[in-house]
Amino acid sequence: MKLVTSLTSPYGRKARVVLLEKKIPFQLQVENPWLPDSPVAGLNPLGKVPVLVLEDGGSVFDSRVIVEYLDHVSPVAHLIPSEPKSRMIVRGIEALADGITDATVAIYLERKRPPEQQSSDWLVLQEKTLFRGLGALSEALGEKPWYLGNSMTLADVACGCTLGYLELRAPGIDWRTAHPNLARLADKLATRASFKETVPVV
């Protein structure tokens, strides 16, 4: 199978980490979906990365759908629990982390616009979402080593990818001081080969 993504996409990183943790062989195809001649729109009608291209040529898109599929195709390192309540907790943390990432992307893109065209109200709205989300991530983790149980799940992967994206695109946000438990989790994840191999590259 082939994963089509950019090297800065936190959603693409989530899929790459899952592929590596589950030891699933894949080809990485790096694409910029913003370029007019990008092939991404031909694989995903929404024109977004990541896209997982299967052996039969079919495409799977949206990182949440991709990781759901990957967790079922290999018995190695299950990251999504089968028990309904545990599954809800893990997928809920993933949704929260992705929402923080969405807000970070929105802030980054808005600040790339000429200053006179930027919406301060929009920026404030996204920043409030981002900070509320970080607070909720921190509260859910508490002093536990992982979000659920005694080993890493998709919840931790999603959180780690979001925090890595914050460091890349919003270095002025001092989430480490505000939420030391998230900093400890991020540092622990950073020692894993899957996270070392997928550090965002600008």
Beta strands, then each sheet from edge to edge (+ up, - down):
strand 1: 2-5
strand 2: 27-30
strand 3: 51-53
strand 4: 59-61
sheet 1: 2+ 1+ 3- 4+
end
